[in-house]
Each structure stands twice: as C-alpha cells, then as structure tokens.
Amino acid sequence: MTKYIILAILLIPFVNLAQNNLEWEDGYQLTVDDYLAKAPNTGTMQTVSGSFYVAYEMGGINLLTNRNLNSYVSCYFQKDASYIDDGDETSTKRLLRYQQLIFNLYELQARKLRQKFFEERTRLLTKGAGSLYNEVAAEHARLVSEIEGGTNHGYSSDETTEWLEWTDQELKKLADYCKECKPQKKKRKNN
C-alpha cells in the first residue's frame, strides 16, 4: 500500500504538466480558455503571449528498431505560461488567429523535423538528433521572424490570413509527417 501512495505522489507533477500542455491537433483552434497565466498588462492595448515548443524523445532501442519516429516528436502550447488580456471581441479574435498561426508554424517545424529524422536516417544515427533539430529550428526562427514582421505581430489581418493559408498548404504537403502518420518509403531507383 505504501508503494502505491509513493508512486501516486511521484506521478502528480507529471499529470499536472500534461494538463498544462496542449498538443497541436488538426482542426483545433486556440481559445481564450487555453491561456491560463495571469496577464501582466494593465495598459490600454490588449496583449497576448503564447508559449509554444517542439520536443523530441530520441535514443535507445527505438532509434535502432523504428524507421518511423513521427510519434517521438511533439508540438505543444503551454497553457500556464500563456496569457491574453481582456479586450474587445474583435481584437481578441484577431490575436487568437495570430496565435493559431504561430502554433501552426510550430507544428510545421515538428513535421519538418520528423521528415529529417525519416529521410536523413544515416545522419541521425551518426551525428545525433541535435544537429538535425538545430537546422530545422534555425529555419523556423527565420520564418517566424518574417511572419512577425509581415503581419505586424498579428495586427495586419489580411497578412495573417495569407500566412494561415500558406501554413495550411505547407502542413498538407507534409501530411505524411503528422504525429500519427506513417511516411511512405522512397522507392529505390533501378539502374
């Protein structure tokens, strides 16, 4: 009985962590209720801050025995580290659309990382996941910077719409690299 109590106490932080992370899901749209952190702004302009990240688990027997590593790469929104100020309905919708765009960009980063893990298997095994991750992360940072500037951090609704459409198309191109998907092996060319 004591073992079970100790085990339950040890698992509580992991359950709490899982409840605070929202994994990217096709069709899900962020809502005000997803933002759990207290907003620090008391000014006249509504602000929002979302905490997004891509994580991967790599190594051990899975790396050697599984060709498809899609399920080991995840894209998350961290609820308890994200906030949105109270504001009018129009501004709130605009900011949520922009935050969804950023979340979609992180899923795009996750899919590109899954693609690299699948297509560059030799490099993954010899140099490790870190070098592949760093390449994808650098490309992602450049893209986010371009989008932040182009949309004026979501204040340009037309630009945000264009980038949302672009991101949707890019996610569709990488559909084989969704977390639950199984990419198709490339056929070898016969000489």
C-alpha positions as CSV (number, residue, x, y, z in Angstrom):
1,M,0.0,0.0,0.0
2,T,2.8,2.4,0.9
3,K,4.4,1.7,-2.6
4,Y,1.2,2.9,-4.3
5,I,1.0,6.1,-2.3
6,I,4.6,6.9,-3.0
7,L,4.0,6.2,-6.7
8,A,0.9,8.4,-6.8
9,I,2.9,11.3,-5.2
10,L,5.7,10.9,-7.7
11,L,3.3,10.9,-10.7
12,I,1.3,14.1,-9.6
13,P,3.8,16.5,-11.2
14,F,3.7,14.6,-14.5
15,V,-0.1,14.7,-14.6
16,N,-0.1,18.4,-13.8
17,L,2.5,19.0,-16.5
18,A,0.4,17.1,-19.1
19,Q,-2.7,19.1,-18.2
20,N,-0.9,22.4,-18.8
21,N,0.3,21.3,-22.3
22,L,-2.0,21.3,-25.2
23,E,-0.7,19.2,-28.1
24,W,-1.2,20.5,-31.6
25,E,-4.2,18.9,-33.2
26,D,-5.6,19.3,-36.8
27,G,-8.8,21.4,-36.7
28,Y,-8.4,22.6,-33.1
29,Q,-8.4,26.4,-32.7
30,L,-6.9,28.1,-29.6
31,T,-9.5,29.8,-27.4
32,V,-9.2,32.4,-24.6
33,D,-9.7,29.5,-22.1
34,D,-6.4,28.0,-23.2
35,Y,-4.5,30.9,-21.8
36,L,-4.1,30.3,-18.0
37,A,-1.3,32.7,-17.0
38,K,-2.2,36.0,-15.4
39,A,-1.8,38.8,-18.0
40,P,0.7,41.4,-16.7
41,N,-0.6,44.3,-18.9
42,T,-2.8,46.9,-17.4
43,G,-2.4,49.3,-20.3
44,T,-4.9,50.3,-22.9
45,M,-3.7,47.9,-25.6
46,Q,-4.7,44.3,-25.5
47,T,-1.7,41.9,-25.4
48,V,-1.2,38.2,-25.8
49,S,1.7,35.9,-25.2
50,G,1.8,32.2,-26.2
51,S,4.4,29.7,-25.1
52,F,4.9,27.1,-27.9
53,Y,7.6,24.4,-28.3
54,V,8.6,21.3,-30.2
55,A,10.1,18.4,-28.2
56,Y,11.6,15.1,-29.3
57,E,12.5,11.9,-27.5
58,M,15.3,10.1,-29.1
59,G,17.7,7.3,-28.3
60,G,17.8,3.8,-27.1
61,I,16.3,0.8,-28.9
62,N,13.5,2.9,-30.5
63,L,16.1,4.7,-32.6
64,L,17.6,1.5,-33.9
65,T,14.4,-0.5,-34.4
66,N,11.9,2.1,-35.7
67,R,12.2,3.7,-39.0
68,N,9.1,5.9,-38.4
69,L,9.9,8.2,-35.5
70,N,6.9,10.6,-36.0
71,S,5.4,9.7,-32.7
72,Y,8.6,10.8,-30.8
73,V,8.3,14.4,-32.0
74,S,5.6,16.6,-30.4
75,C,4.3,20.2,-30.7
76,Y,2.9,21.9,-27.7
77,F,1.2,25.0,-26.4
78,Q,2.0,25.6,-22.8
79,K,-1.2,26.9,-21.2
80,D,0.1,28.0,-17.8
81,A,2.9,30.1,-19.5
82,S,0.5,31.8,-21.9
83,Y,-1.8,34.8,-21.3
84,I,-4.2,37.0,-23.1
85,D,-5.5,40.3,-21.8
86,D,-9.2,41.2,-21.6
87,G,-10.2,43.1,-24.7
88,D,-13.0,43.7,-27.2
89,E,-14.2,40.7,-29.2
90,T,-12.7,41.9,-32.5
91,S,-9.2,42.3,-31.0
92,T,-9.4,39.0,-29.1
93,K,-10.4,37.1,-32.3
94,R,-7.5,38.8,-34.2
95,L,-5.0,37.9,-31.6
96,L,-6.2,34.3,-31.3
97,R,-5.9,33.9,-35.1
98,Y,-2.4,35.2,-34.9
99,Q,-1.6,32.8,-32.0
100,Q,-3.1,29.9,-34.0
101,L,-0.8,30.9,-36.9
102,I,2.2,30.7,-34.6
103,F,1.0,27.3,-33.2
104,N,0.6,26.0,-36.8
105,L,4.2,27.2,-37.5
106,Y,5.5,25.1,-34.6
107,E,3.6,22.1,-36.0
108,L,5.2,22.8,-39.3
109,Q,8.6,22.8,-37.6
110,A,7.7,19.5,-35.9
111,R,6.8,17.9,-39.3
112,K,10.0,19.1,-40.9
113,L,11.9,17.6,-38.0
114,R,10.0,14.3,-38.4
115,Q,10.8,14.4,-42.2
116,K,14.5,15.0,-41.5
117,F,14.6,12.1,-39.0
118,F,13.0,9.8,-41.6
119,E,14.9,10.9,-44.7
120,E,18.3,11.5,-43.1
121,R,18.5,8.3,-41.1
122,T,22.2,7.8,-41.5
123,R,23.0,11.3,-40.3
124,L,20.6,10.8,-37.4
125,L,22.4,7.7,-36.3
126,T,25.9,9.1,-36.8
127,K,25.6,12.7,-35.7
128,G,22.5,12.5,-33.5
129,A,19.2,14.3,-33.4
130,G,20.6,17.6,-32.2
131,S,22.2,18.6,-35.5
132,L,19.0,17.9,-37.4
133,Y,17.0,19.8,-34.8
134,N,19.3,22.8,-35.0
135,E,18.8,23.1,-38.8
136,V,15.1,22.9,-38.5
137,A,15.0,25.3,-35.6
138,A,17.1,27.9,-37.5
139,E,14.8,27.8,-40.5
140,H,11.8,28.0,-38.2
141,A,13.3,31.1,-36.4
142,R,13.8,32.9,-39.7
143,L,10.3,32.1,-40.8
144,V,8.7,33.2,-37.5
145,S,10.7,36.5,-37.7
146,E,9.5,37.1,-41.3
147,I,5.9,36.4,-40.3
148,E,6.0,38.6,-37.2
149,G,7.2,41.5,-39.2
150,G,4.9,40.9,-42.2
151,T,1.8,40.6,-40.0
152,N,2.9,43.3,-37.5
153,H,2.6,40.7,-34.8
154,G,-1.0,39.8,-35.9
155,Y,-2.3,43.4,-36.3
156,S,-2.5,43.0,-40.1
157,S,-5.5,40.8,-40.5
158,D,-5.0,40.4,-44.3
159,E,-1.4,39.3,-43.9
160,T,-2.3,36.9,-41.1
161,T,-4.9,35.3,-43.3
162,E,-2.4,34.9,-46.2
163,W,0.1,33.3,-43.8
164,L,-2.6,31.0,-42.3
165,E,-3.5,29.8,-45.8
166,W,0.2,29.3,-46.7
167,T,0.8,27.4,-43.4
168,D,-2.2,25.1,-44.1
169,Q,-0.8,24.3,-47.5
170,E,2.6,23.5,-46.1
171,L,1.1,21.3,-43.4
172,K,-0.8,19.4,-46.2
173,K,2.4,18.9,-48.2
174,L,4.0,17.3,-45.1
175,A,0.9,15.3,-44.2
176,D,3.0,12.0,-44.1
177,Y,4.8,13.6,-41.1
178,C,1.9,14.2,-38.8
179,K,2.5,12.6,-35.4
180,E,0.2,9.6,-36.0
181,C,1.1,9.2,-39.7
182,K,3.4,6.7,-41.3
183,P,5.6,8.1,-44.1
184,Q,6.0,6.2,-47.3
185,K,9.4,4.8,-48.0
186,K,11.0,6.1,-51.2
187,K,11.4,3.6,-53.9
188,R,14.9,2.8,-54.9
189,K,15.8,3.6,-58.5
190,N,16.9,0.5,-60.5
191,N,19.8,1.1,-62.8
